[in-house]
Amino acid sequence: MTVRSVPFFSDRYLLDAEIHLPEGANAAAPCPVIVACSGFEGLKTIHPERFARVFTPRGYAVLAFDYRGFGFSEGERGRIVAQEWTEDVRAAIGILSTIPEIDTQRITLLGWGLGGGVVVAEAVDDPLVGAVVVANGIGDGLRSTRAMHTAESWDSLLERLRRDRGYRATHGRSELTSPWDIIRLGTGTPVGNYVTEELSRAPGFGSLVTLESADYLLRFSPELVVDRLSPRPLLIVHGQQNVLHRPEEAYELYRRATDPKRIEMLENAGHTEWMFDENPIFTHMIDMIDAFLKEDALG
């Protein structure tokens, strides 16, 4: 695998990105490409690079990048806005045309978690996208976030958002808070343990976020536009025991999508605790995505 730095601009922010190329990739025989998009608090050094490690041996190039405000990308720190991330993904697709080893007729967006909703929202308005894969994604930010909370924590979050709207209007900035005040992992849960033991190793992961981020999240609903993705094929892969982004997110996104579409529920799989390169559930998911792209999507 060859890795090359390919920074690109999105809304005047310079974003950090790398293209991972399979061995032997060249301009005479350009390869299909997967744009791997992170989820909430995600960084390219976590799941995007994991996807690159497993897909490049199968003949795909993989573009891994950090959204604005994350990693070495420019932008306001602590701002997690899926509606803006769609523009970052669109800019990422733009840089692909400058890479001679890439076949821009075979572009797939692969989104993880919140990034799963982001790739749907981007692709519906982007004819350059050939296929979309949503892995443990969301269909509606309000529904998925509400399901993580108790009645007490939900009411507290809504009250804080109400006060923050007034604060932003007066002071021009938002209150910072723990990301886990918005996304509730649950103490001692498998996903909570994975985040603590694995994801927190990545520099910058778990840093404070703005309450305005939650305000935007509750208004993000890619399921409302997913029907416009057709005729590009859609694959939804989701953990059957996912208690963070519950299976309802996958089923509702699938119900609202139009053909061609596929849904695959992963047995005995939660949200992210099985995301290791050699984990059987992870390798099974990669096999399914690979088969989908070669048989149904990219040819």
N, C-alpha and C positions, 0 to 999 in steps of 0.2 A: 504494500500500500504506500502510495505517495501522498504526502500532506503538504498543501501549499496555502499560504496566507492570501486571502482575497477580500480585504475590507471593502465595504460599500457604504454609500450614503443613503439615509432614509430621513426625509424631512430635515435635511441639513445636518443630521447627526451622523458621525462616522461610526459604523458598527463593526465590531470585531468578528471575523468569519474565517473559516478554513474549508477548503475543498479536499475531500479524501477521495483519491482516485485508485481504482483497482490496478493491479500490475498489468502492464502492457497497454494501458489506455493511451490512445493517440488520436490526432485529428483525422487520420484516414479512416478510423473505425470508432467514431465517438460512442460513448456508452450512455445508457439511461441514468437519470439522476434522481435521488431522493432528497428533498429539503426537509431535514429533521427539525421539528419545532418543539421547544420545551413547554412545560406547563408552569403553574404558579411557583414563583421564586426559582424557576428552573435556570440552569446555566448550560452552556454548550459542553462543558467538561463532564456533565453527568450523562443523561440519556442520549443526547444527540451523538456524542462520541461513542457511546455504547452501540448505537445503531450503525455507526460507521464501521466499527470493528467487525460486525457480523455480516453487513451487506456488501462491503467491498470484495470479499472473497467470492461472492456470488455474481460479480460483474457489474455492480452498481457503483456510481459515484455518489457520495453523500456530502451535502453542504451542511455544516454545523455553524451556528452563529449565536451570538448573544443579543437579545433584544436591547433596545435603548435603555440606558440606565443600569445595565447589568454587566458584570465582568469588566472587560476593557472597552466596552462600547460607551460612546458618549451618551449624555442624556441625564435627566433628573433622577437621582437615586431615590429608591423607595416608591417609585410610581409604577404600579402594575395596572395597565389599562389595555385590555384585550382589543378594544376598538382601535388603539394606536398600533398594537402589535400586528394587526392585519396589514398595515402599511409597511412595517418592517419585513414581513414575509413577501409582500409584493416587490419591494426593493431587492430582496434576496434573489427572487426569480430574475430580476433585471440583470444582476451581475453574471448570471449563468451564460448569457450570450457572449460574454467576453472570454470564456474558457473554451478553447478549441477542442478539448477532449470530450465535451459534453454534447449529447444529442438533445437539443432543445425541443424536439418533437416528442420527447418521452420524459416529461417532468411529473413527478409524483410529490404531493405534499403529505407528510406523515406527522401528525400532531399527537402529542401526549398530554393527557389531562386537560387543563384549560387550553393548551395548545391544540387539542382536538377540535374545540369549538372555533379557535382562531383560523385553522386551515379551511374549515367549511366556509366561514365568513369571507375569507380572501378568495377562495376558488370560484365562488358563484359569480364573481365579477371579473374573472381573469381567464380569458380563453387560452392562455398559454399553459394552463394546468391540464394535464392529461388524466390524472387519477388522484383520488383522495383516500387516505387511510386515517381513521380516527381510533386511537388506542386509549381506552379508559377515559374517554372524553366526556364533555358535558353538552347538553342540548339547551339548557336554560340556566343562567347564572343565579337567578333568584331561587328557583326550585332546588337546585343542587346545594346552594349555600344554606338555605333554610333547613334542609334535611340533616345537616351536620350539627345543628344547635339544639339545645334545650330551649324550652319556652322562656326561661329566665335569661339565658345568654343572648337569645335572639332579640328580645325586647331591649336588652342593654345595648346591643349593637345598633339597632334602629334609632335609639335615642341619641347615641353618640354621633351617628350620621346626621341626624337632624340638627344637632348643635354645631357640627362641623360645617354644615352648609352656611350657617350664619357667620361662623368664624372665617371661612374662606372669602365670603363676600366682603367682610370688614378688613381682613388682614392680607388677603391675596395668597394665602398658603394654607395647607391642610395639616391637621395634627398627625404626628407619627405614632404608630402603634405596633405591637407585635403582629407578625403575619398570622399567628395562630389564634389571634382574637377574631380573625375573619374566617380562616379555614381551620376548623376544629378537628384536630387529629385524634384526640382521645388519649388519655394517659394509659400507658401499658398496652395499647392496641398494637397489632402487628405493623400497621402503617406508621404509627407513632414511633415505635421502636426502630423501624427502618430509617425513618427521617433522622432520628437522633444518632444512630450508630453509623449510618452510611452517608446520607446526603449532607449532613452538617460538616463533614470533612472538607467540602468544597469551599474555598475562601469566598466569603460574601453571602453564602447561603444562610437564610434565616434572619437576614438583616431587617430592620424596621421598615414598615411601609406606610403610606399615607392612608388615612381613612377615606379620602377621595377615591382610592383604588376600589374600595368596597362599593362605593356609590356607583362607579362605572360597572363593576361586576354584576350587580343586581339588575342592571339594565342591558346586559349582554345576553342575547337569545338567538344563537345561530340556527336553532331548529325552525325559526320563522322564515328562513330563506333557503333552507337546504333543498327544497324542491326545485330550485333554480340550477342546481348542480348538473342535472341531466342535460345531455347524454353522457357526461363523464362518469365513469364507474366509481362507486363509493363502497369501501369496506369498513365496517365497524367491528372492532374487537374489544371485548369488555370482560372483566373478571366477574364471574357469577356471584362471588361473595364480596364484592367491592362495597364497603360501607362508607367510603369517602365520597366518590361519585357513584351513586347507586345504579344498579342495572336499569332502573327506570330511565336514566339519561340516555342509555344506548337504545332501548326499545322505542322511546318517543322520537329520537332522532331518526331511527330507521322507519318508523311508521309514517313520518312526514316526508321522507325522501321519496323520490320517484326512481323507477328503474333506469339503468342497471344498478342494483344495490345488493349487498350481502351483509349478514350479521353473523358473527361467531362469538359465542359465549364461552369463556374459559372456565372449565370446572375446577373447583378447589383453588381458585385464584381470587385474591383481594385486589387492592389497588396497586401497590408498588413493592411490597415486601419480597416478591419473586424476581425483581429486576436485577439479576446477576447474569453475566455472559453465559455461564454454563448451566443455569437453572433449566430443568426440563420444560417448565411452563413457558419460559421466555423463548427457548429454542423452538417450541411448538408454535408460538405466535409468529416467530420469524419465518418458519416454514409456510405458514398460512399466508402471510403477506407476500412472500416470494411467489407462491403459486398463483395468488390473485393477480399479481402484476404480470406474470408471464402468460397466464392463460386467459384472463378476462380484461386486462387493462392495456398494457403496453405492447403486447405481442412479442 
